């Protein structure tokens, strides 16, 4: 399996040591290359290496920021399952639902600009959304998977899914599965169009969500994160390989092409905008974006969000122990697009978004 690794919430790594010179690493056995800041981070390199040794990864990258500084920057393995091309620091990877965290940052930036209020009704910004009992849905409901639209009520073609207006029109007309705001359930694919349409509606420049992310997130942070990959960069995307395929098959009795095995290796999927699932990036970029939410970085990069907005965006909107209506009543917890993990996992206040 090709995995994508990034330690997102670097504030919780408590390594107290005086930084030494960076150690340049090169392990020809697994093509592992990159740097660690000092010997305190060797255990991370060892774990990374063990994944290749144990056959858990074909190719991967990993990055960690600590106190605003890049302290681990590793890549290794192979670009393809036939192991003909090395996985390098130039490789890009599709990251599935980790994309939702970057969409959450985009919405938070709109809140920071005064364009969106989490407590307002969705119809304030998207009037057509108020159909079929959805008129009282708040932005907070939508962002925390409480909108009642975890799936579509009918089948779609690939052309439909790649047409933004087709998908948002369908969401406008759809009746919610539960009364919005009364329960939560993971909106695996619909979340991206719901949150993304909010950004499109309020953006004075009327950009696509992918362009908004490039202009407002990746350009300021000098990173790469694509929702809508430029065709010229397709050659850098490592194909996904999975022993136990996990797809986005519908939870209702309808079908959609995202449930087909290997569909996420299709260049049409890469180059379209499916914001909940088709983000393409690398570990260094993803870690840097999250690090820039937490503090200024050592190279002069300033915070993307103010402390006030970050607190709003990362505060859980899920009642304690409320079961997820989609994920077999598991006690998942969501803030404004971010997953919150609790003190037993990564420490108090931890947030981010996983992906498969």
BAVOPA-185118 format. One record per residue (C-alpha): residue in one letter; x, y, z. Coordinates in steps of 0.25 Angstrom, whole numbers, plus 5000, padded with zeros to 4 digits. Each point is the difference from the previous one (the first is absolute). Layout:
BEGIN
AXYZ...
This chain:
BEGIN
X500050005000X500550144997X499750085012X500250155002X500550045013X500050145007X500050035015X499050115000X499950055014X501550035003X499750085012X499849885008X501449944998X500750045013X501549984996X500850095009X501450014995X501050104994X499949984985X501349954993X500450004985X499049934991X500449854997X499949974985X499549864998X500149904989X499649855001X500249944987X499349875004X498650074999X500450134993X499850085013X500550144999X499850135007X500450075013X499749995015X500450125009X500849925010X500149865007X498850035008X499249974987X500749874996X498849925006X499150064989X501049964989X500049865006X498549985000X500050064986X501049904995X499349885007X498750034992X500849964987X500749895007X498749945005X499350024986X499050105005X500550104990X500550014986X500250155000X499850115010X500450135005X500050065014X500250145006X499950055014X500150155005X500350025014X499950145006X499950064987X501249934994X500149884990X500749905008X499749874992X499950004985X500149864994X499649924988X500349864995X499549884993X499549994986X499150094991X499349884994X499649865004X501049944990X501150075007X500650064988X500150155004X500450055014X499050085008X500750135002X499850145006X499450044987X498949905001X498550045002X499049915006X498550005001X499550005014X498549975000X499350065012X501250085006X499550104989X498950035009X500950075010X500550094989X498650044996X499850035015X501150104999X499450064988X498750025007X500750055013X500750114991X498750044995X499550025014X501350085003X499750094989X498650035005X499449924988X499349895008X499549985014X500049865006X498750035007X499250064988X499149924992X500549934987X498950084992X500650135004X501149974990X499449894991X498550035000X499649884991X500549915010X498750025009X499249894993X499449875006X500150045014X501450055000X499750155002X500450005014X501449944998X501150085006X501450014994X500549935013X499049884997X500649994986X501450015004X499949905011X499249894992X498750035007X499350044986X499349874998X500649984986X501049895002X499749944986X499250034987X498649944998X500349964986X501149954991X501050094992X501049984989X501450045000X499750124991X498950045011X501049995011X501050094992X499050104998X499950105012X498750054997X499349874998X500549955014X499650135007X498750014993X499749865005X500350035014X499150125000X498849914996X500349895009X499249975012X500949975013X500149875006X499850065014X499650135005X501250094998X500750035013X499449895008X501049894997X501449984993X500449904989X501350004992X499750084986X501149924993X499950074986X498950105002X500750085010X501050054989X498950064991X499250055012X501250085006X500650034987X498750074995X500050095012X501450054996X499650024986X498750075004X500750105009X501350024992X500150144994X500849954989X499149884997X501149904999X499949855000X500349945013X501349944995X500550144995X499650065014X500849895007X501250034991X499950155001X499750015015X500749885006X501149944991X500650134994X500150075014X500649875006X500949964988X499349865000X499349914990X498649965002X499149984988X498549984999X500050004985X501449954996X500650074988X500249904989X501550044999X500249945014X499449874998X501349934997X500450035015X498849925006X500349875006X498949904997X499249945011X500249865004X499249935010X499949865005X498750025007X499350104992X499150115007X499150074991X498950115000X498949914996X498650055004X499449975013X498650004993X499549914989X500650084989X501349994993X501150104996X501349994993X500850045012X499749865005X500849934989X501349945003X501250084995X499150124996X500950105008X501249974991X499250064988X500550134995X498650054999X499849995015X501350065003X499750124991X498650025005X499550075012X499549895010X500450085013X499749895010X500949904994X500950044988X501150095007X501449974994X501250055008X501249955008X500349985014X500950125001X499050104995X498949945008X500850015013X500450144997X498650044998X499549955013X501350055007X499650144995X498749995007X500749985013X501150115000X500950084992X501149924993X501550015002X500250054986X499150125001X498649934996X498950075008X498849935005X498949984990X498950015011X499850095012X500049935013X498550045002X499649944986X500849875003X499349985013X498650014993X500449914989X500649895009X498950005011X499249874999X498650024996X499749855003X499349975014X500849915008X499949854997X498950034989X500149884990X500350034985X498749974992X500949954988X501249935007X499249895008X499850105012X501550025002X500250125009X500750094990X500150155003X500150114990X500250155001X499950094988X500549904990X501149955009X500049875007X500350025015X500749885007X499950035015X501149995011X500149844999X500650014986X500850124997X499850095012X499050115004X499550094988X500649904989X499450014987X500249974985X499449904990X500449864997X499949944986X500049864994
